Structure formats: C-alpha cells, structure tokens
Amino acid sequence: MSAFSGKAGTVLLGSGAVNEVTKFTIESKAHVGKWGSNLSAGHKKALAGVREKTGTVEFKVPEGGSAEMEDGDEVTLTLKPDGSATQSGLAVIESVSIEVDVDTGDAVSGSFTWHANGAWS
C-alpha cells in the first residue's frame, strides 16, 4: 500500500469544520498489564486492557475570532486524515492554547488537546 497525503485532512467539531487546521494527531493505545510469575520462565507476560484515544489539533485563529472550544467541553469530534477516511466519537477538550507572536507578526495560531470519551468508530 502506498502512502497518502494529508493535505485534504479536515476536523469537524460537532457538525462544523474547525477553520484553518494545520495539523492534527491521533494516538490510540491500550493499557498493558505486565507481570512475571513462577510460570513465565524469567520473562514478563503481558495482557492488553483498557484502550484510550487522545490527540491534538493545531489551527489558525480566524480574524476577529477566537478558539471555537473551551477546556472541559464535551464535543463530537470527527477527524479525516485524507478528507474521506474518518475516526469519530465523543471527546473531552483538556486544554486550549492560543499563540500570538508580536515579534514576527505571524498568523495567530491555536491548538487543543482532546481525550476520547468512550469507544470511537
């Protein structure tokens, strides 16, 4: 399978698109319990447990606007890495950050960190 470009990637917050998304991450992981026992011949055994999904979204803040979310918000988040493939579910916004660079005059940027609230599809 060949690689694909993320240039068409989009992020939906509820039913509306997050404007000017520049980057997003999705991390899926499972808690892995490990133990050694009298039956493990000096090696650890492992068992996958509860799963979680977290990530970040980076964006440019629209003129006259602000971040479209606040820390603590529970939202439906839909992430489309290539514009069509979708991961979606409930998420809790952990933190929101806005960056203003007076020195360079770069576009005002923002980011938010999220945690899935339950299973995603």
C-alpha positions as CSV (number, residue, x, y, z in Angstrom):
1,M,0.0,0.0,0.0
2,S,1.4,3.4,-0.9
3,A,1.5,6.5,1.4
4,F,-1.1,9.2,1.0
5,S,-1.1,13.0,1.5
6,G,-2.8,14.6,4.5
7,K,-3.3,17.9,2.5
8,A,-7.1,17.3,2.4
9,G,-7.4,16.5,6.1
10,T,-10.3,18.0,8.0
11,V,-11.5,18.2,11.5
12,L,-15.2,18.6,12.5
13,L,-16.3,19.9,15.9
14,G,-19.9,18.9,16.1
15,S,-21.3,19.5,12.6
16,G,-19.0,22.4,11.7
17,A,-15.4,22.4,10.4
18,V,-12.6,23.8,12.5
19,N,-11.2,26.6,10.3
20,E,-7.6,26.7,9.1
21,V,-6.5,23.3,10.5
22,T,-2.7,23.0,10.0
23,K,-2.0,19.7,11.8
24,F,-3.7,17.1,14.0
25,T,-2.6,13.9,15.8
26,I,-4.5,10.8,16.8
27,E,-2.9,8.4,19.4
28,S,-4.5,5.1,20.2
29,K,-3.1,3.0,23.0
30,A,-4.0,0.2,25.3
31,H,-3.0,-0.2,28.9
32,V,-0.7,-3.2,29.0
33,G,-0.5,-5.0,32.4
34,K,2.8,-6.9,32.8
35,W,3.9,-9.4,35.3
36,G,6.4,-12.1,36.0
37,S,5.4,-15.3,37.7
38,N,6.6,-18.8,38.5
39,L,5.3,-19.8,35.1
40,S,7.0,-17.2,33.0
41,A,10.5,-18.6,32.9
42,G,12.1,-15.3,33.9
43,H,10.3,-13.3,31.3
44,K,7.4,-10.9,31.6
45,K,3.9,-11.7,30.4
46,A,1.6,-9.0,29.1
47,L,-2.1,-8.5,28.7
48,A,-3.9,-5.7,26.8
49,G,-6.5,-4.0,28.9
50,V,-8.5,-0.7,28.6
51,R,-8.0,1.3,25.4
52,E,-7.8,5.1,25.0
53,K,-7.5,7.6,22.3
54,T,-6.0,11.1,22.6
55,G,-4.7,13.8,20.3
56,T,-4.2,17.4,19.4
57,V,-5.5,19.8,16.7
58,E,-3.5,22.8,15.6
59,F,-5.2,25.7,13.7
60,K,-5.0,29.3,12.7
61,V,-7.5,31.6,14.5
62,P,-9.8,33.5,12.1
63,E,-9.6,37.3,12.1
64,G,-11.8,38.7,14.8
65,G,-12.4,35.2,16.1
66,S,-11.3,33.0,19.0
67,A,-10.9,29.4,19.7
68,E,-14.1,27.5,18.9
69,M,-13.9,25.4,22.0
70,E,-13.1,25.7,25.7
71,D,-11.3,23.4,28.1
72,G,-13.8,21.0,29.7
73,D,-16.2,21.0,26.7
74,E,-17.5,17.6,25.6
75,V,-17.9,17.5,21.8
76,T,-18.4,15.2,18.9
77,L,-15.0,15.2,17.1
78,T,-14.6,13.8,13.6
79,L,-11.0,13.5,12.2
80,K,-10.5,12.9,8.5
81,P,-6.8,12.4,7.7
82,D,-7.3,12.4,3.9
83,G,-10.7,14.1,3.6
84,S,-12.6,10.8,3.5
85,A,-11.4,8.1,6.0
86,T,-13.0,9.0,9.3
87,Q,-12.4,8.5,13.0
88,S,-15.2,9.9,15.1
89,G,-16.7,10.0,18.6
90,L,-17.2,11.9,21.8
91,A,-14.2,13.8,23.2
92,V,-13.4,16.0,26.1
93,I,-11.3,19.1,25.5
94,E,-8.5,19.0,28.0
95,S,-6.8,22.3,27.1
96,V,-6.9,25.1,24.6
97,S,-3.9,27.3,23.7
98,I,-3.6,30.5,21.7
99,E,-0.2,31.8,20.4
100,V,0.4,35.4,19.4
101,D,3.8,36.3,18.1
102,V,4.2,40.1,18.2
103,D,7.8,39.9,17.2
104,T,7.2,38.3,13.7
105,G,3.5,39.1,13.2
106,D,2.8,35.5,12.2
107,A,-0.8,34.5,12.0
108,V,-2.4,33.9,15.4
109,S,-2.4,30.1,16.0
110,G,-4.2,27.8,18.4
111,S,-4.3,24.2,19.5
112,F,-6.4,22.0,21.6
113,T,-5.7,18.6,23.3
114,W,-8.5,16.1,23.5
115,H,-9.3,12.7,25.1
116,A,-11.9,10.3,23.7
117,N,-14.9,9.7,25.9
118,G,-15.8,6.1,25.2
119,A,-15.3,4.0,22.0
120,W,-14.8,5.6,18.6
121,S,-15.8,4.4,15.2
